[in-house]
């Protein structure tokens, strides 16, 4: 569930920001919410209304960067490539190909080794130890082929993700988006966050970022362990990039910082005063199993414990992402303090009570994707919530409306 109540600013034109978290296949959750929001906007302004028409800045990390690009990249008629309602069908169609068995690197290395019992679910009751011993040599070869791929390669080769991203975004560059966008990544050679901003490129403040939008999205989506890093170069820069979630899985704070630059550039005291009560911020999470957590006494917390889990995400990545998300909430409590009216200008929609089997980054089974879509729809019906800074958990605001009603208003 998630955060604060949005009160429209009527006296002045608000500065509108949309922020979308990372989370792999869980991008279905914010996509579901955006489809509802766009349908409500179309009731006001007609069926051609699109999300990009209403936000001064859209920010995304990892899977959120893909959604950002789909919502803001122009097609031939200078309208967005995708309506919000088309993003979920895209995920349903493409995620099973991105996170598929054939693209698993360890499977490619070992699929030529086939055991006599591999097709028999009851092999233990039927296969004799003599038969197992006779295939010991093959077993050793299987293990020796499997082990290096697990240790030295990502889980998936990433080829299909790169292909489909380049296919839908084509040769469009970062500065060609229909509204300002901000996409995060991290350079593992420089050990430094890389922020791709269309505004910085358009204003000629950073010529090194005149890059293909497809390279930006592939870089931001290159989740460590799951997908390989992305290398590319321009005439002025060389990039060695991984998932933006390494630096900012929730890019809301970066988005607000960027919006102050965008609007501070205008010769208008209204914008340059940094009055955050004029900001309207919609931040969409991709869900977590935060309430289930981990118990220290149940493990020695060696290398295997940090990287192996039944929760769908390695514990180390889970800890990092939740820690970063909580820090964003802490900082935003200073920008939108609860004792001032501006606290009502920030709406965070997030479910932190998901089950372990629902939080997988790469479970693209139809059953799981339908479940994620239901979670997104259920979030719309839940009451507006905010983060308890002492516990880090989302708590419903007393007397608040549903997230659906907050979005409509």
C-alpha positions in Angstrom: 0.0 0.0 0.0 1.2 3.5 -0.1 1.6 7.1 0.9 0.2 10.5 0.8 -2.9 12.3 -0.3 -2.7 14.5 -3.4 -4.4 17.9 -3.2 -4.5 19.7 -6.6 -2.9 23.1 -6.7 -5.4 25.4 -8.3 -3.9 28.9 -7.8 -0.8 28.3 -10.0 0.2 25.7 -12.6 1.7 22.8 -10.5 5.1 21.2 -11.4 4.1 17.6 -12.1 6.4 14.6 -11.6 5.9 10.9 -12.2 8.5 8.5 -10.7 8.5 4.7 -11.4 10.6 2.2 -9.4 12.6 -0.7 -10.6 11.6 -4.3 -10.2 11.8 -6.4 -13.4 8.5 -8.2 -14.2 6.9 -6.4 -11.3 6.7 -3.3 -13.6 3.2 -4.7 -14.3 2.1 -3.2 -11.0 2.8 0.5 -11.9 1.7 -0.2 -15.4 -1.7 -1.2 -14.1 -2.0 2.0 -12.1 -0.9 4.2 -15.0 -3.5 2.5 -17.2 -6.2 3.6 -14.8 -4.8 7.1 -14.4 -4.7 7.6 -18.2 -8.3 6.4 -18.6 -9.4 9.0 -16.1 -7.5 11.7 -18.0 -9.2 10.6 -21.2 -12.5 11.2 -19.6 -11.5 14.8 -19.1 -9.7 15.5 -22.3 -10.6 12.9 -24.9 -9.3 9.5 -26.0 -6.0 10.9 -27.4 -4.9 12.1 -23.9 -1.6 10.4 -22.8 0.4 10.4 -19.6 3.2 12.4 -21.2 0.8 15.3 -21.8 0.4 15.8 -18.0 3.8 15.4 -16.4 6.6 17.9 -16.6 9.1 15.1 -15.8 8.9 11.3 -15.9 11.6 9.4 -14.0 12.3 5.7 -14.1 14.8 3.1 -12.9 15.3 -0.3 -14.4 11.9 -1.6 -15.5 10.6 1.9 -14.7 13.0 3.2 -17.3 11.4 1.0 -19.9 7.9 2.3 -18.9 9.2 5.9 -19.0 10.5 5.4 -22.5 7.3 3.8 -23.7 5.2 6.6 -22.4 7.4 9.5 -23.7 9.1 8.4 -26.9 7.4 9.8 -30.0 6.2 7.9 -33.0 5.7 9.3 -36.5 2.7 11.6 -35.5 4.6 13.0 -32.5 2.5 11.1 -30.1 3.7 8.5 -27.6 4.7 5.1 -28.8 2.4 3.4 -26.2 -0.7 4.3 -24.5 -0.6 3.3 -20.8 -3.2 0.6 -21.4 -0.8 -1.1 -23.8 2.1 -1.5 -21.4 0.7 -4.5 -19.4 0.0 -6.4 -22.6 3.6 -5.7 -23.7 4.9 -7.1 -20.4 2.7 -10.2 -20.7 3.9 -10.8 -24.2 7.6 -10.0 -23.9 8.7 -10.9 -20.3 8.4 -14.7 -20.9 10.8 -14.2 -23.8 13.2 -11.9 -21.8 13.3 -14.2 -18.8 13.0 -17.6 -20.5 14.7 -20.9 -20.0 16.5 -20.7 -23.4 18.2 -17.4 -22.4 19.5 -18.8 -19.1 23.2 -18.9 -19.5 23.7 -22.0 -17.3 21.0 -23.9 -19.3 22.8 -23.1 -22.6 26.1 -24.5 -21.2 24.6 -27.7 -19.8 21.6 -28.6 -22.0 23.7 -31.0 -24.1 24.1 -33.2 -21.0 21.0 -35.4 -20.5 20.6 -37.9 -17.6 18.7 -41.2 -18.1 16.3 -40.2 -15.3 15.9 -36.5 -16.3 12.4 -37.0 -17.9 11.1 -39.3 -15.2 9.6 -37.5 -12.2 9.8 -40.7 -10.2 13.4 -41.5 -11.0 14.4 -42.0 -7.3 12.1 -45.0 -6.9 13.1 -46.6 -10.2 16.7 -45.9 -11.0 19.2 -48.2 -9.4 22.5 -46.9 -7.9 24.3 -48.9 -10.5 22.6 -46.9 -13.2 23.5 -43.7 -11.4 27.1 -44.8 -11.1 27.3 -45.6 -14.8 26.5 -42.0 -15.5 28.9 -40.5 -13.0 31.3 -39.4 -15.7 28.5 -37.5 -17.4 27.4 -36.0 -14.1 30.9 -34.6 -13.5 30.9 -33.1 -16.9 27.5 -31.6 -16.3 28.6 -30.1 -13.0 31.9 -28.7 -14.4 30.0 -27.1 -17.2 27.3 -25.7 -14.9 29.6 -24.3 -12.1 31.6 -21.7 -14.2 28.4 -20.3 -15.8 26.8 -19.7 -12.4 30.0 -18.1 -11.0 31.1 -16.1 -14.0 27.9 -15.3 -15.9 24.6 -13.6 -15.3 21.4 -15.6 -15.0 20.2 -14.5 -18.4 22.1 -13.5 -21.5 19.9 -10.4 -22.1 19.9 -10.8 -25.9 16.2 -10.6 -26.3 15.8 -7.6 -24.0 18.4 -5.7 -26.0 16.8 -6.7 -29.3 13.2 -5.7 -28.3 14.3 -2.5 -26.7 16.3 -1.4 -29.8 13.4 -2.5 -32.0 10.7 -0.4 -30.3 12.9 2.7 -29.6 14.8 2.6 -32.9 17.3 5.4 -33.4 15.5 7.9 -31.2 17.8 9.8 -28.9 17.4 10.9 -25.3 16.6 14.5 -26.2 13.7 13.5 -28.5 11.2 12.5 -25.8 7.9 14.3 -25.6 8.4 15.4 -22.1 11.4 15.7 -19.8 12.7 12.3 -18.7 15.2 11.2 -16.2 16.7 7.6 -16.2 19.2 6.3 -13.7 22.2 3.9 -14.2 25.5 3.2 -12.6 29.0 3.1 -14.1 30.9 0.2 -12.7 34.2 1.5 -14.1 33.9 4.9 -12.6 31.9 3.6 -9.5 29.6 6.5 -9.9 25.8 7.0 -10.6 25.0 8.1 -14.2 21.9 10.2 -14.5 20.5 10.5 -18.1 18.4 13.7 -18.3 16.7 14.8 -21.5 16.6 18.3 -20.1 20.3 18.5 -19.5 20.9 17.4 -23.2 18.3 19.8 -24.6 19.7 22.7 -22.7 23.2 21.7 -23.9 24.5 21.4 -20.4 25.8 17.9 -21.0 26.7 17.0 -24.5 28.1 13.6 -23.4 24.6 12.4 -22.9 23.4 12.8 -26.5 22.9 9.0 -26.7 20.4 6.5 -28.0 17.4 6.1 -25.8 17.7 2.3 -26.3 21.2 2.4 -24.8 19.9 4.3 -21.8 17.1 1.9 -21.1 19.2 -1.3 -21.6 21.8 0.2 -19.2 19.2 1.1 -16.6 17.7 -2.4 -16.8 21.0 -4.4 -16.6 20.3 -5.8 -13.1 23.4 -7.4 -11.5 23.1 -11.2 -11.3 20.1 -11.2 -13.7 21.5 -9.5 -16.8 24.9 -8.5 -18.2 26.2 -4.9 -17.9 25.8 -2.7 -21.0 28.8 -1.1 -22.7 28.6 1.6 -25.3 30.5 4.7 -26.4 29.8 8.1 -28.0 32.2 10.6 -29.5 32.8 12.1 -26.1 32.3 9.4 -23.5 32.6 5.7 -22.7 30.0 3.9 -20.6 30.2 0.7 -18.6 26.7 0.6 -17.0 24.5 -1.6 -14.8 21.0 -1.2 -13.4 20.1 2.2 -12.0 18.6 0.4 -9.0 22.2 0.1 -7.7 22.1 3.9 -7.0 18.4 4.8 -6.9 15.8 2.0 -7.2 13.2 4.7 -6.3 14.2 7.8 -8.4 11.7 10.2 -6.8 14.3 12.3 -5.0 16.4 12.6 -8.1 13.3 13.5 -10.0 12.5 16.4 -7.7 16.1 17.6 -7.8 15.9 17.6 -11.6 12.5 19.4 -11.6 14.0 22.2 -9.6 16.7 22.6 -12.3 14.2 22.5 -15.1 11.9 25.1 -13.5 14.7 27.2 -11.9 15.9 27.8 -15.4 12.9 30.0 -16.1 13.0 33.7 -15.3 10.2 33.5 -12.9 10.4 33.9 -9.1 7.5 31.4 -8.7 9.7 28.6 -10.0 13.0 29.7 -8.6 11.7 30.1 -5.1 11.6 26.3 -4.8 8.3 26.3 -3.1 7.6 22.6 -2.9 3.9 23.2 -2.2 3.7 23.8 -6.0 4.9 20.3 -6.8 2.7 17.4 -7.5 4.6 14.1 -7.2 3.2 10.7 -8.0 5.6 7.9 -7.1 4.8 4.3 -8.1 6.5 1.3 -6.5 6.7 -2.2 -7.8 6.0 -4.0 -4.4 8.1 -5.7 -1.8 7.9 -8.5 0.8 9.2 -6.1 3.4 7.0 -7.3 6.2 8.4 -10.8 5.9 12.0 -9.8 6.0 14.8 -12.1 7.2 15.8 -13.5 10.6 19.5 -13.3 11.6 19.3 -16.4 13.9 18.1 -18.6 11.1 21.3 -18.3 9.1 25.1 -17.9 9.5 24.9 -15.3 6.7 27.8 -16.5 4.6 28.1 -15.8 0.9 25.4 -18.4 0.0 22.9 -16.9 2.5 23.3 -13.4 1.0 22.7 -14.6 -2.6 20.3 -17.6 -2.2 16.7 -17.1 -1.1 13.2 -18.5 -1.5 11.9 -14.9 -1.8 12.6 -14.5 -5.5 15.4 -11.9 -5.0 18.9 -12.4 -3.5 18.8 -11.1 0.1 21.7 -8.7 -0.6 19.9 -7.0 -3.4 16.7 -7.0 -1.3 18.5 -5.3 1.6 20.1 -2.7 -0.6 16.9 -1.8 -2.5 14.8 -1.5 0.7 17.5 0.6 2.4 17.6 3.0 -0.5 13.9 3.2 -0.7 13.6 4.0 3.0 16.3 6.7 2.7 14.2 8.3 -0.1 11.2 8.4 2.2 13.3 10.0 5.0 14.5 12.7 2.8 11.1 13.3 1.3 9.7 13.8 4.7 11.8 17.0 4.8 10.6 18.2 1.4 6.9 17.4 2.1 6.6 17.6 5.9 3.4 16.2 7.3 2.7 19.4 9.3 2.4 21.6 6.2 -0.1 21.5 3.4 2.6 20.5 0.9 2.6 17.0 2.5 -0.6 16.4 0.6 1.1 17.0 -2.8 3.0 13.7 -2.6 1.4 10.4 -3.4 3.4 7.2 -3.0 1.6 4.0 -4.1 3.4 0.9 -2.9 2.6 -2.5 -1.5 5.1 -3.7 1.1 3.0 -6.7 2.2 3.5 -9.0 -0.8 4.3 -12.6 -0.4 7.8 -14.0 -1.1 6.7 -15.8 -4.3 5.2 -12.5 -5.6 8.3 -10.4 -5.4 10.5 -12.3 -8.0 12.2 -10.0 -10.5 12.1 -12.6 -13.3 9.1 -14.9 -12.7 7.3 -14.4 -16.0 4.9 -17.2 -15.7 1.3 -16.3 -16.7 0.1 -17.2 -13.2 2.5 -14.7 -11.6 2.0 -11.9 -14.1 -1.8 -12.1 -13.6 -1.2 -12.0 -9.9 0.9 -8.9 -10.2 -1.9 -7.2 -12.3 -4.4 -8.1 -9.6 -2.0 -6.6 -7.0 -1.9 -3.3 -9.0 -5.7 -3.2 -9.2 -6.0 -3.9 -5.5 -3.7 -1.1 -4.7 -6.1 1.3 -6.4 -8.8 0.3 -3.9 -6.6 0.5 -0.8 -6.4 3.6 1.3 -3.8 6.2 0.8 -0.8 5.4 3.0 2.4 6.9 4.2 5.6 5.5 5.5 6.1 5.2 9.2 9.7 6.6 9.5 10.3 4.5 12.6 9.4 1.1 11.1 9.7 1.8 7.4 6.3 0.3 6.8 3.4 1.7 4.9 0.5 2.7 7.1 -3.0 3.8 6.0 -3.7 7.5 6.7 -6.6 7.9 9.0 -9.7 9.1 7.2 -7.9 9.1 3.8 -9.6 8.1 0.5 -8.5 5.2 -1.7 -5.6 5.6 -4.0 -8.1 5.5 -6.9 -10.0 8.5 -5.5 -6.7 10.4 -4.8 -5.7 9.9 -8.4 -9.1 11.0 -9.7 -9.0 14.2 -7.6 
